Amino acid sequence: MASSGIALVDKPGGMTSHDVVARARKGLGTRKIGHAGTLDPMATGLLVLGVEGATRLLTFLVGLDKTYEATIRLGVSTDSDDADGVETARADAATLAAVTPEAIASGVAALTGPISQIPSTVSAIKVGGRRAYDLAREGVDVELKARSVTVSRFEVLGSRRGEEGIELDVVIDCSSGTYIRALARDLGAALGIGGHLIALRRTHVGPFDVARAASIDDLADRPLLAPAHVASAVLGRVDVTAEEARDLRHGKRLSGAGARMTGDAAAAVDPAGELVGILERRGADLKSGMNMPTTQGEAR
């Protein structure tokens, strides 16, 4: 049986997140693996996998902020808002030439901060129980609702002008659920020339860095991150005694212990370094809102 823990994988381009999970299941010898946030096939970078009992932690990881490095091509629109789609419009040379760096900077600024974003039609969002991309491929007119997201950084690192349009190399820090393809589309629309994404790499998920990730081929040879390490990094940590750990595992509250936790949730870690569960406040008390299995993997 595989150990319980979190794996950081550097997803290659051309694979779906489901493909990565399937390869991980084979390499680690277990069916019990899930991921904390899809990457498009075109995209590369950090995919966070939960293995065995640590799949219970994925619900706390899905909503973490993300960082992406991307390349946007302005001047060409596609039906998927990325390079995998079919071209739908192209700006002429004169229109492109009229777009100034100042206009681009203004468009980027307007897409920074709390914004309302309509996800790309070719996305994994479910509409009536079916994925939007499946409906779009069948020719169904899909209308997705706008959602509130936060883009805390949208920085242009470099730009190039050529026959194919204006290319921008950017780095983006954003809340979970932000579509980078939609940012490319909306920036192009605001400039009146269209736009789409031609490269995307996820470099961070919360505190986790792609620099620490394994390739899909090397995953089986890399130790998993221990659940206690991961939960503490994301939620903060409360050390509990062996007796308190036993009480928490039996569903009992830690009476009057609420002051030991500063946030809304925290990792309860026993003297052996194992994750007991995720603590929640109940008035002045603490209670485990989610218990973990007792055998865990080791931290790197």
C-alpha positions as CSV (number, residue, x, y, z in Angstrom):
1,M,0.0,0.0,0.0
2,A,1.2,3.5,-0.8
3,S,2.0,5.9,2.0
4,S,-0.4,8.7,2.9
5,G,0.8,12.1,1.9
6,I,0.9,15.0,-0.6
7,A,2.8,14.8,-3.9
8,L,3.9,17.8,-5.9
9,V,4.1,17.1,-9.6
10,D,5.4,19.2,-12.4
11,K,2.8,18.5,-15.1
12,P,4.2,18.4,-18.7
13,G,2.3,20.0,-21.5
14,G,-0.1,17.8,-23.6
15,M,-1.4,15.8,-20.6
16,T,-4.7,16.4,-18.8
17,S,-4.7,16.5,-15.0
18,H,-6.6,13.2,-15.2
19,D,-3.8,11.7,-17.2
20,V,-1.3,12.7,-14.4
21,V,-3.5,11.1,-11.8
22,A,-3.7,7.9,-13.8
23,R,0.0,7.8,-14.1
24,A,0.5,8.5,-10.4
25,R,-1.9,5.7,-9.5
26,K,0.1,3.3,-11.5
27,G,3.5,4.5,-10.3
28,L,2.5,4.6,-6.6
29,G,0.4,1.5,-6.7
30,T,-2.9,2.9,-5.4
31,R,-6.2,4.0,-6.8
32,K,-6.8,6.5,-4.0
33,I,-5.3,9.6,-5.5
34,G,-6.9,13.0,-6.2
35,H,-5.7,16.4,-7.2
36,A,-6.3,19.9,-5.8
37,G,-7.1,21.9,-9.0
38,T,-7.1,21.1,-12.7
39,L,-4.5,22.4,-15.2
40,D,-5.4,22.5,-18.9
41,P,-3.6,20.1,-21.2
42,M,-1.6,23.0,-22.7
43,A,-0.4,24.2,-19.3
44,T,2.6,23.0,-17.4
45,G,3.6,23.3,-13.8
46,L,2.5,22.5,-10.3
47,L,-0.2,19.9,-9.7
48,V,-0.9,19.0,-6.1
49,L,-1.9,15.3,-5.5
50,G,-3.4,13.7,-2.4
51,V,-2.4,10.1,-1.8
52,E,-4.4,7.6,0.3
53,G,-5.7,9.2,3.5
54,A,-4.2,12.6,2.6
55,T,-6.9,12.9,-0.1
56,R,-9.0,14.3,2.9
57,L,-6.7,17.3,2.9
58,L,-7.5,18.3,-0.7
59,T,-10.6,20.2,0.3
60,F,-8.3,22.6,2.2
61,L,-5.9,23.0,-0.7
62,V,-8.3,23.5,-3.6
63,G,-9.0,27.1,-2.6
64,L,-5.4,28.3,-2.2
65,D,-4.1,31.2,-4.2
66,K,-2.1,30.4,-7.3
67,T,0.8,32.0,-9.3
68,Y,1.2,31.6,-13.0
69,E,3.7,32.6,-15.6
70,A,2.0,33.1,-19.0
71,T,2.4,34.4,-22.5
72,I,-0.5,36.3,-24.0
73,R,-0.9,36.9,-27.7
74,L,-2.8,40.1,-28.5
75,G,-4.3,40.6,-31.9
76,V,-5.8,37.1,-32.4
77,S,-8.9,35.5,-30.8
78,T,-9.7,31.8,-30.6
79,D,-12.9,30.0,-29.6
80,S,-11.2,28.5,-26.5
81,D,-9.2,31.7,-25.5
82,D,-6.0,29.7,-25.8
83,A,-3.7,28.2,-28.5
84,D,-5.6,24.9,-28.5
85,G,-8.7,26.6,-30.0
86,V,-9.7,27.6,-33.5
87,E,-8.9,31.2,-34.6
88,T,-12.1,33.3,-34.7
89,A,-10.7,36.8,-35.4
90,R,-7.5,38.6,-36.3
91,A,-6.6,42.3,-36.1
92,D,-5.0,44.0,-39.1
93,A,-1.5,45.5,-38.9
94,A,-2.7,49.1,-38.7
95,T,-5.0,48.4,-35.7
96,L,-2.2,46.5,-34.0
97,A,0.3,49.3,-34.6
98,A,-2.1,51.8,-33.0
99,V,-2.0,49.9,-29.6
100,T,0.4,51.7,-27.3
101,P,2.3,50.4,-24.3
102,E,0.3,52.8,-22.2
103,A,-3.0,51.3,-23.5
104,I,-1.7,47.8,-22.6
105,A,-0.7,49.0,-19.1
106,S,-4.1,50.6,-18.6
107,G,-5.8,47.3,-19.7
108,V,-3.7,45.3,-17.4
109,A,-4.4,47.6,-14.5
110,A,-8.2,47.3,-15.1
111,L,-7.9,43.5,-14.7
112,T,-5.9,43.8,-11.4
113,G,-7.6,43.6,-8.0
114,P,-11.1,42.3,-7.3
115,I,-12.8,41.7,-10.7
116,S,-15.9,40.0,-12.2
117,Q,-14.8,37.4,-14.7
118,I,-16.8,35.2,-17.1
119,P,-15.0,31.9,-17.4
120,S,-13.9,30.6,-20.8
121,T,-16.6,28.7,-22.6
122,V,-14.3,25.7,-23.1
123,S,-13.8,25.1,-19.4
124,A,-14.5,22.3,-16.8
125,I,-17.3,24.2,-15.2
126,K,-20.5,22.1,-15.0
127,V,-23.7,23.4,-16.7
128,G,-26.8,21.3,-15.9
129,G,-24.5,18.4,-14.7
130,R,-22.3,18.4,-17.8
131,R,-18.9,20.0,-18.4
132,A,-19.0,23.3,-20.4
133,Y,-16.3,22.0,-22.8
134,D,-18.3,18.9,-23.7
135,L,-21.3,21.1,-24.5
136,A,-19.2,23.5,-26.5
137,R,-17.8,20.7,-28.6
138,E,-21.3,19.6,-29.4
139,G,-22.2,23.0,-30.7
140,V,-24.4,23.9,-27.7
141,D,-24.4,27.7,-26.9
142,V,-23.0,27.8,-23.4
143,E,-23.6,30.9,-21.3
144,L,-21.5,30.9,-18.1
145,K,-22.2,33.3,-15.2
146,A,-19.7,35.9,-14.1
147,R,-17.8,35.1,-10.9
148,S,-15.9,37.3,-8.5
149,V,-12.1,36.6,-8.4
150,T,-9.1,38.6,-7.2
151,V,-6.0,39.2,-9.3
152,S,-3.5,40.5,-6.8
153,R,-0.6,40.8,-9.3
154,F,-0.7,41.1,-13.1
155,E,2.7,42.2,-14.2
156,V,4.1,42.4,-17.7
157,L,7.7,41.1,-17.7
158,G,8.3,41.6,-21.4
159,S,6.7,42.3,-24.7
160,R,7.3,41.6,-28.4
161,R,5.7,42.8,-31.6
162,G,5.6,40.7,-34.7
163,E,3.5,39.5,-37.6
164,E,1.5,37.3,-35.4
165,G,0.6,40.1,-33.0
166,I,1.8,41.5,-29.7
167,E,3.1,38.9,-27.2
168,L,3.2,39.7,-23.5
169,D,5.1,37.6,-21.0
170,V,3.3,38.0,-17.6
171,V,3.2,36.8,-14.1
172,I,-0.1,36.6,-12.3
173,D,-1.0,36.0,-8.6
174,C,-4.7,35.2,-8.3
175,S,-7.4,33.6,-6.2
176,S,-8.5,30.1,-6.9
177,G,-11.0,29.9,-9.8
178,T,-9.4,32.6,-11.9
179,Y,-9.1,31.8,-15.6
180,I,-5.9,33.1,-17.0
181,R,-7.3,32.4,-20.5
182,A,-10.1,34.7,-19.7
183,L,-7.7,37.4,-18.6
184,A,-6.0,37.1,-22.0
185,R,-9.4,37.3,-23.8
186,D,-10.6,40.3,-21.7
187,L,-7.3,42.2,-22.2
188,G,-7.5,41.8,-25.9
189,A,-11.2,42.7,-26.0
190,A,-10.5,45.9,-23.9
191,L,-7.8,46.9,-26.5
192,G,-10.2,46.2,-29.4
193,I,-7.8,43.6,-31.0
194,G,-8.7,40.3,-29.3
195,G,-6.3,38.1,-27.4
196,H,-5.6,34.5,-26.3
197,L,-3.2,32.5,-24.2
198,I,-0.3,30.8,-25.9
199,A,1.7,29.5,-22.9
200,L,0.8,28.9,-19.2
201,R,2.8,27.5,-16.3
202,R,1.6,27.3,-12.7
203,T,4.5,28.0,-10.3
204,H,2.9,28.2,-6.9
205,V,-0.2,26.8,-5.1
206,G,-0.4,28.5,-1.8
207,P,3.0,27.9,0.0
208,F,4.0,25.1,-2.4
209,D,6.6,25.8,-5.2
210,V,7.0,24.0,-8.5
211,A,10.7,24.0,-7.8
212,R,10.1,21.2,-5.2
213,A,7.9,19.2,-7.6
214,A,8.8,15.9,-9.2
215,S,8.4,15.0,-12.8
216,I,5.7,12.4,-13.5
217,D,8.4,9.8,-14.3
218,D,10.2,10.4,-11.0
219,L,7.2,10.6,-8.8
220,A,7.4,7.1,-7.4
221,D,11.0,7.7,-6.3
222,R,10.2,10.9,-4.3
223,P,9.0,10.8,-0.7
224,L,5.5,12.3,-0.1
225,L,5.0,15.4,2.0
226,A,3.6,14.4,5.3
227,P,0.0,15.5,6.0
228,A,1.1,17.2,9.2
229,H,3.6,19.3,7.3
230,V,1.2,20.2,4.6
231,A,-1.8,21.0,6.9
232,S,0.5,23.1,9.2
233,A,1.9,25.1,6.3
234,V,-1.6,25.9,5.0
235,L,-3.7,26.3,8.1
236,G,-1.2,26.8,11.0
237,R,-0.5,24.2,13.8
238,V,-1.6,23.4,17.2
239,D,0.4,20.8,19.1
240,V,-1.7,18.5,21.2
241,T,-0.7,15.9,23.9
242,A,-1.2,12.2,23.4
243,E,-4.3,12.3,25.6
244,E,-5.7,15.3,23.7
245,A,-5.0,13.5,20.4
246,R,-6.9,10.4,21.7
247,D,-9.9,12.6,22.8
248,L,-10.0,14.4,19.4
249,R,-9.9,11.1,17.5
250,H,-12.9,9.9,19.7
251,G,-14.9,13.0,18.8
252,K,-14.4,14.8,22.1
253,R,-13.8,18.5,22.5
254,L,-10.7,20.2,24.1
255,S,-12.5,22.2,26.7
256,G,-11.4,25.9,26.9
257,A,-8.7,25.4,24.4
258,G,-10.1,27.9,21.8
259,A,-7.4,30.5,22.5
260,R,-4.7,28.1,21.3
261,M,-5.9,28.6,17.7
262,T,-5.7,31.9,15.9
263,G,-7.5,31.2,12.6
264,D,-10.7,29.5,11.6
265,A,-9.0,26.1,11.3
266,A,-5.6,24.6,12.3
267,A,-3.7,21.3,12.1
268,A,-3.7,19.3,15.3
269,V,-0.4,17.5,15.5
270,D,0.4,14.8,18.2
271,P,3.7,14.3,19.9
272,A,4.8,11.7,17.3
273,G,4.4,14.4,14.6
274,E,1.3,12.8,13.1
275,L,-1.7,14.9,11.9
276,V,-4.6,14.1,14.2
277,G,-7.1,16.2,12.2
278,I,-8.2,19.7,11.4
279,L,-9.4,21.7,14.4
280,E,-12.4,24.0,14.4
281,R,-13.7,26.3,17.2
282,R,-16.9,25.4,19.1
283,G,-17.3,28.4,21.3
284,A,-14.4,28.4,23.7
285,D,-13.6,24.8,22.8
286,L,-11.7,23.0,20.0
287,K,-13.1,20.0,18.1
288,S,-11.7,18.0,15.2
289,G,-13.8,18.8,12.2
290,M,-12.0,16.1,10.1
291,N,-9.9,13.3,11.5
292,M,-7.0,11.7,9.8
293,P,-5.9,8.0,9.7
294,T,-3.2,7.3,12.2
295,T,-0.4,6.2,9.9
296,Q,1.2,9.0,7.9
297,G,4.0,9.5,5.4
298,E,7.2,11.3,6.3
299,A,8.0,14.9,5.5
300,R,10.9,15.6,3.1
